[in-house]
Amino acid sequence: MKLFRIFLILSFTLIIVIFSIQNSEVVEVKFLVWSGETSRALLMVSCAAIGSISTILALVPLLIGKRKSKQVEETKD
């Protein structure tokens, strides 16, 4: 099991390295009045991270509601 975990970590690291090398060119980003330059890989990873964080934050109220309803059901029993 430990060998499998090491294999997964190394595979994921290799994929990230290949992705970064292939998308290393600099691109210009414009948003409203702000503009700047960054590497394409950093831009794509940042957008994915922002999307993931937004999804997690959107699901938090749903998860809290389920947890509260379970507690109410347990207290009724």
Stockholm file with secondary structure:
# STOCKHOLM 1.0

chainA/1-77         MKLFRIFLILSFTLIIVIFSIQNSEVVEVKFLVWSGETSRALLMVSCAAIGSISTILALVPLLIGKRKSKQVEETKD
#=GR chainA/1-77 SS CHHHHHHHHHHHHHHHHHHHHHTCSEEEEEETTEEEEEEHHHHHHHHHHHHHHHHHHHHHHHHHHHHHHHHHHHHHC
#=GC SS_cons        CHHHHHHHHHHHHHHHHHHHHHTCSEEEEEETTEEEEEEHHHHHHHHHHHHHHHHHHHHHHHHHHHHHHHHHHHHHC
//
